[in-house]
Amino acid sequence: MHNTTVLIPLTVAAYFILLLVVSRLTSKRHDNDTFFRGNRQSVWYMVAFGMIGASISGVTFVSVPGMVKGIGMTYMQTCLGFILGYAAVAFVLLPVYYRFNLTTIYSFLRKRLGQRSYKTGASFFLLSKMTGAAARFYVVCIILQQFVLDAFGVPFPVTVLLMVALIWLYTRQGGIRTLVWTDTLQTFCMFAALVLIIFSVTDKLGLTMGEAISAVAADERSRIFVFDDPMSKQYFWKQFLSGIFIVIVMTGLDQDMMQKNLTCKSLREAQKDMCSYGVAFVPANLLFLSLGVLLCILAERQGVALPEAGDSLLPMFAATGKLGEGVVVLFTLGIVAAAFSSADSALTALTTSYCVDIAQHPNDESLRRRVHILMAVVFVACVLVFRIVDSPSVIDAIYVMCSYTYGPLLGLFAFSLLTRRAVNDKVVPYIAVASPLLCFAADMLTQAYTDYQFGYELLMLNGALTFLGLYVSKKKS
């Protein structure tokens, strides 16, 4: 691994330098409008391509291939639902955001429901995005530390601090305008790494690309559709409908995901961007899952035991030199690109939402710079706290909490768009907190007394309870 010891830091350093060059070129003339909205000058197909990488986090890069070990390719059912979800965002939510010329999407709640509803929506976003993004970044840092950086003797806190500092450095001026371009670069690097790793695995198996496709199709782990077990989490209609609502909530109602789409020159271009990368998710995830099947076949041929955790499947081969030193470099580049493309947009969106929604000073550049530094510091602190606790159950709990916090956003926006009723703005925060708690109780009782298992549909129940609470609340005269 001597050559790899030299190649990995050189590759990563060259990658960071390229990001900084792109940042420099895209932030020559910068202000808060540039940072928050990119001056509404982004080219739609650049946004679309970059959003694919931004939506695929570093955790996804290593987790999706490992899914085939437990549930085959049934995740594709959710991906098919994504297409309709992106269409709903493009033709229902985007017209509203562009009509009101919004900087943050939660400003719509103030116009429709009131100040407390507005603050509630923004607060739920800040909580879920900070914890969720930090947890995902932590998992990626652990993988890089374990399989790559420990060999160089780099301490974990230094890894986290350095990576977040670099993200802050190339986003601090251009903000979202810079991210449109850096995400394009990062998406290209991630998929180049993915495709080259697939070629390496295929070559290791001694197969042509056509034979590899046939081998994946013939493998029992390539099963996609489950229509015969309604009680299963993988039942088609659960997965498909959940895919629709996951996109509506985690893209359409998430400032992080929507901020780049709102930089397009017009609504029509933003809709083309949204529909394009919505459809692209199907082949993108099919590639990740196909790689997982090929890795399982390779492990069986070599007599290598599959890891208990699906997340370890790709690192077990790609980060340990079993596929060659070049693949170790590709894996490192791919996972860094995936991690950065999601973490950088999260920091930018958190800064935007705090300045515009909480502090309500969208034109104060000094405040924006201070908040951007503060968000980076809090982000580092969250990652290091996860390291101190170092419990998979805690990380799982973080992910569950994030899924619960999106339900109230779904209910708030659904109520605002589908009804004309007024609400008692003062009670909205209590409704938004009560809904996830009721969902948690329903999940526990269902597990204790029935064979039914809640999956992603818990998100829909959460949104429905929030909607119902808003509907029965009455505005005081």
N, C-alpha and C positions, 0 to 999 in steps of 0.2 A: 504493500500500500504506500510505498515511498513516493511514487509519482503522484498519487492521489493527495498525499500530504501537502504537496506543493500546488497542485492544480486547484483544489477546492478553495483555498483562500484567494488565489489569483482570480479565479472565475467569479467568486462572490464580490471581490473588490472591484473588478471591472464592471460588474453589473451595477453596483452602487454608484460608481463614477458616471455610468451612462444615465442613471436616474437623475443624478444631480445636474448633468448637462441639459437634459430635457427640462428639468425644473427651471434652470437658469434662462433657457430660451423662451419658456412660456410665461414667465413672471416679470418681464422687463417693466411693464406698466401695470401696477397692481394697486388695488384699493379693496374695500369691503365688498363691492359688487363683483369684482373679479374673484375674490375668495369664496363668496357665497353662491354666486350664480354664473360665474364664468362670462359675465357680460352678455349672456344669452347669444353666444356666437359659435357654439360647438357644432361640428359637422355630425349629422345623425349616425352615419355608418361607423364613424370612429367611436362614438359613444356606445353603439350596439356591440361592437367587437370587444371593447374594453369592459363592458358590463358582464360579459360571460365570465371573465377572469375574476371580477370583483364579487360575483355571486358564488364563485367556487372558492371557498376558504382553504387554508392549508390543511384543516381537519378533513375537509371533503376530499382533498387530493389523496390522503392516505386511507380514509375510511370507506369510500365508495367501493374501491376494488375488493376490500375485505368483506363487504356485505354478502358477496356470493357464497361465502363459507356457511352462512347461517340461513339466508332467505333467498338464495339464488338471485335472479335478475328481477324480482318482483318490484324493486324500487322503480322500474321503468313505468309501472302503472301510475305512480305519483307524478313522474315526469310528463306523462301524457296529459294529466290534469293541469300541469303547469301551463300548457299552451292556452287553454281556455281562461286560466287565471290571468295571464298576461294580456289576453284580448280584453278581459273585463277592465283591467287597469288602464289599458290604452284608450278605450272608448267610453268609460264611465268616469274614472277618477281624473285622468289627465285633462279632459276638457274643463273640469271644475278648477283644477289648479292653475291652468293657463288663463281661464276667464277672470280669476281674481288676482292674477299676476303675483302669485305667492313666492316668497323667498323660502319659508318653511311651510310644510303642508299642514302643520297644526294650527297655523293662523286661521285656517278655514273654520275651526271649531269656535274661535272667538266670534267670528262674524255670524255664525249660525246658532250657537248655544249660549255663549257668554264667556266671561273672563276665567272663571274657575274651571269650566270645562276645557278651555284652551290650555291652562296651566297643567291640568290633570293629564291631558294627552301628551304634552311635552315631557312631563315628569316621568310618565311610564316609559316613554321612549328613551330618555336619558338613563334610567335605571337598567332597562333590559339591554340596551346597546352597550353600555360600559361593561356590565358583568359578562354578557354573552361574548362580546368581541375579545375581552381580556382572557376569558376561559379558552376560547378557540386559539388565541395566540399562545397561551401557556402550553397547550397540548403540542403545538408545533415546535415551540422552543424546547420542550422535553425531548421530542423525537430527534431534533437536530443535536441537542446536547448529548444524548445517549449514543447515537449512531455516528456522529461526525465530530463535534467539538470537544468531547472528553479526550479524544486522542491528542488534541493540541493543548490540553491542560487549562482551557478557558473556564473560569468559574461561571455558574449559572447566572448570578446577578449581573455580571459583566455582559453576558450574552444578551440578556433582556434589555439592559440599559442602553447598550450600543445599538441594538436593532431599533428600539423606539426612538432614540436620538436621531438616527438616520432618517426615519420616517418623518419626524418633526422637521428636520432640516430641509427636506425637499418639498414639504407641503406648506411651510410657514408663510410664504408670500403669495404664491399663485393659487393655493387652495384647490378649489374644485376645477379650475381651468387647467392646472397642472395635472391633476389626477386623470382627466380625460385622456391625456397623452401617455402618462406613465402606465395607466391601466391597459392601454393598447399594447405597449411594450411588454408588460408583465403577462398579459394573456398569450401573446405570441411565444414568450419564453416557456410558459407553463405547458402549452400544447405541443411545442417542439420537443420538450423533454418527455412528455407523455408518449408521443408517437415514436420517438427514438427508443424509449424503453420497451415499447411493444415490439418493435423490430428486433431488439436484442433478445427478448424472451422467445420470440418466434425462431430466431436463429439458433438459440440454445436448444430448442426442441427439435431442430433439424427439419422444420416445416417451411413450405412456401407460404406466402400470405394467403393464398386461396385455401390451402390445406389448414391453416390456422383458423380461418373463418369457419370452415366445415367442422373442425374439432370443437370450437366453441358452441356451434349450433347443435352438435350431437351430444354435448355434455349435459348431464341431468341438472347441473347447476344453472343452466341457461333458461330455465323456466321463467316466464314473465307473468302469465296470467293465472289468477286464482279465483275461480268462480264457484268452487264446490264446498267452501267452508265459510259461511257468513260469520262465524264466531272468531275466525282468525284475524289477527291484525293485518295480514296480507291480502284479505278479501278485496277483490277488484274495486267494488264501488266505494269501500272505505278509503282505499288508497287514491282513487281517481278524484273523488269529491274533495278529499283532504288536500290534494295537490292544487286544486283550484283555489281553495281558501288560504292555503299556505302562501301562495303568490300574492293574493289580494292583500293579506295582512303583512307579510314579511317583506314585500316589495312595495306595493301600492300605498301602505300606511306607514312606511318606514322612511324617515328623512334621509338616512344613509343611502338607501337604494334609489330614492326618487330624486335626490339632489342633482345627480348627473343628467338625468332625463330632463330636468327643468332648465338645463343650460342650452338646449336645442333652440334654433332660431325661431321655430314656430311649432304650434300644436301638431300640425300634420307631420313634420319631421320627427317630433318626439314619438308619435304613434308608430311611424315606420321603424324607428329605433326599437321601441318596445316589442313590437310583433316579431321583428327579425331575431333578436336574441332570445325571445321566448321559444321560438321554434328550434333555434340552435341548441337548446338545452337537451333535446332528445338525443341527437347523435353524440354530443359531448359526453353525457353520462353513459351512453352505450359503450363508448370507448373505454371509460374507466372500469365498467363492469366486465367487459370482454378481457381486459388486462387481468382482472381478478381471477377469471376462469382459467386463463392461460397459466397464471402463477400456480394455481391449485394443481393443474395437470403436470406442470414442471416439478412440483414438490413430490407428487406421487411417483413420477418416473425416476426421480433421484433418491426416493426412499426417505425424504425429509418430512418430519412430522409437522403438520400445520400448527401454527400458534393458536393458543386458546382465544386470544383477542383478535378479532378480525382486523383491527387497526394496525396490527403488527405484520400483516401478510406482505404488503409492499415493502416496508422498511427491511424485513427479514432478508429479502433478496436484493433490493436495490441499494441498500445502504451498507451492506456488509461485504461487498466485493464478489458475491456469488455470480453476478452477471458481468463482472469485469469492472475495472477501475473507472472507465468512462461513464458507466451507468451511475456510479456513486456521485460523480460530479453532476450528471444530469438530474438525479434525484434531488440533490441539494439545491440546484438552481430552480427546479420545478416547485419544490415545497416553499422555498424563500419567496419566489414570485407569487405563489398563491396566497401565502401568509401576508405579504406586504400589500397586495391589491385589495384585501379586505380590511386590514388594520388601518391603512392610511385613509381610506374613505370613512371609516368609523370615527377616527379622530377629527377629521374635517367636519363631519356631520354633527358630532357632539359639540364642537366649538360653535358651529352655526346655530344650532338649536338653543344653546345656552345664551348666546349674545342676543338673538332675535326674540326667543320665546320667554326666557326667564328674566334676563336683565332688561330686555326690550330697549336695547341701544344698538340698532343695526348699523349705524353710521360711525360708531366710535372705533377707529382703527387701533388705538392704544389698548382698549379693552379687549378687542379680538386677539391681539398678540399675547396679552397676559393670559387670557382664557385658554388659548391654544397650548401654551406652556403648561398651564395647570392641568388640562386634560391629559397631556402626555405624562405628567408626574403621577396623576391618579391611576392612569393605565398601567404604568410600571408597578405601582404599589399593589394593585389588584393581582397582577401576574405573580409577584413575589409572595403575596399572601397565599395564593393557591399552591405555591411551591412549599411553603412552610407547613400547610395542612397536609398536602401530599396524600390525598385520599381520593380514589376514583369515585367513591359514592358522593363526595362533596361536589366534584365537578359535574357528575350526573345531576345532582340537585340544582346546580346553577343553570344547566340547560333546561330542566323542567320548569324552574322559576321563570326563565325567559319566555318559554312557550305560554305560560299562564299570563304574563304581562301583556302579550299581544291581543288577548281576547277582549279586554275592555276597549282597546283602540278599534277593533272590528265593530263592536257594538256602538261606540260613539259615532263613527263615520257612517255606519249603516243607518242609524237613526237620523243623522243630519241630512243624508241624501234621499232617504226613502219616505220621510214624513215631513210635515210642516208644523208639527206640534212644538210648542215651547216647553221648556223644562224649568224646574227649580234649580238654578245654577248652583246654589249653595250645597245641595245634597249630592251633586254629581261625583265629587271625590269619594264619598262613602259608597255609592253604588259601584264605582269602579274597583274599589278594594273588596267589597263583599262578593262580587261575582267570582273572582278566582278562588276565594275561600270556599264558596259553595261547590265549585267544580272539584276542588280537592276532596271535600267531604263525599261528593257523589262517586268519585273515583275509588276512594277507600272502601265505601260501603258496597259498591259493585263488585270489587275484588273479593270482599269478605263473604258475600252471600250469593253470588252468581258465578257462572262460568264466563261471563262476558268480560272482555278486556278492552278498555278504552285505548284508542290509538290517537292519531292526529285529530279525530273528530271531536276530541275534548275542546279543541280550539273553537269549533263551531258552537258547542254548548256554552262556552264562556262568553262568546259574543252575543248569543241569544239571551242569556241572563242579563247582561248589561243593557241590551236593547229593551227588554221587558221592564227593567228597573227604571229606565229613562221614560218609557211610555206611561207608566203609572204615576210618575212624579208629576206634580202640577206646579206651574209657575205662580208664585204669589202675585196678587194684583197690587 
